[in-house]
Structures are given as C-alpha cells and as structure tokens.
Amino acid sequence: MGSAYKILGKNVPSHYLAIGTLSALALVAIPNPFKASEPKKVEFNSSSKDEEKFIQEYLAKHASEDAKH
C-alpha cells in the first residue's frame, strides 16, 4: 500500500490520519444538533394599550394551539 507514519511506536497508515483529520474538523465545524434553542419571541410596536393587550392575547391563544399539534 502507501506510506505509513510512525507515531508513538506504531505504524499508522496515511489514510487513517486523513480520516482522523477530517473527522476532527467536522466535529468542530458542525453545530450541535441537540443543543436546546431559545424560544422565538415576537416583538411588536403598538400604538395603544388596547392594541397591545389584543396582540398578547392573540399570541397566547395561538401559541397554546401550536403546542397541541
């Protein structure tokens, strides 16, 4: 086969080093898919307190409906 490197007294084929390098790079570069994400927050600008109350009630109602599905 090809050449091998002597690392810590053992012969390690070059393709093992390449696979190890690519795997280490992938572990560092790819984000963690199991990390908990923060819930989305809706920001809105209301012109009155009534409008703000309506929007908050609407979001609360539809957030509970989404949780059921």
N, C-alpha and C positions, 0 to 999 in steps of 0.2 A: 504494500500500500504506500502511502505517502510518508512524510517525515513525522517524527514524534519528538516531543519536548520532555526533558527530564525535570520533573517538578517533585520536590520532596522525596527524591529517590525512586520515583515511579515514572515509567514512560507513559505519557499522556498524548494520544493522537491529536493532531491539529484540529480535526473536525469537532472533537469534544470541547476544545477551547472556544471554537466559533459558536457552538450551540450554547455554551455557558454564557458567553458574552452577550449574545442576542437575548437570552432569557433574562439576564440581569437588567439589560436595557429596557425590556418590555415591562418588567416589574416596577421600574422607576417611572417610566413614561406614561403608562396606562393608569387612569384614575381608578380609585377603588369603587367597584360597582355596589358594594354592600354598605357603603357609608350612608348614614341617615341624612336625608336632605331636609332643609328647613322648609316649613310650610309656606306656601305663597301668600303674600299679603297684598291686599288691594289698597292702593292709595287713591283718594278722590278728594276733590275740592268742591264743597257745597256752598251755595250762596246763603242758605238759611238753616236753622236748626231742624226745621221740619223735614227738609230735604235730606239732611244728614241722618236723621232718625229713620226715614224711609229706606235709604240705601243700606244702612246697617241691618235693618230687619230683613230686607230682601236678600242680602248676602248670607245672613244667618239661616234663613229658610232654605236657600238653595245649597248651602254647604251641608246641611243635615240630609237633604235629599241625595246629594252625591255620595255621602257616607253610606247610604243604604245600598247603593249599587255596587 
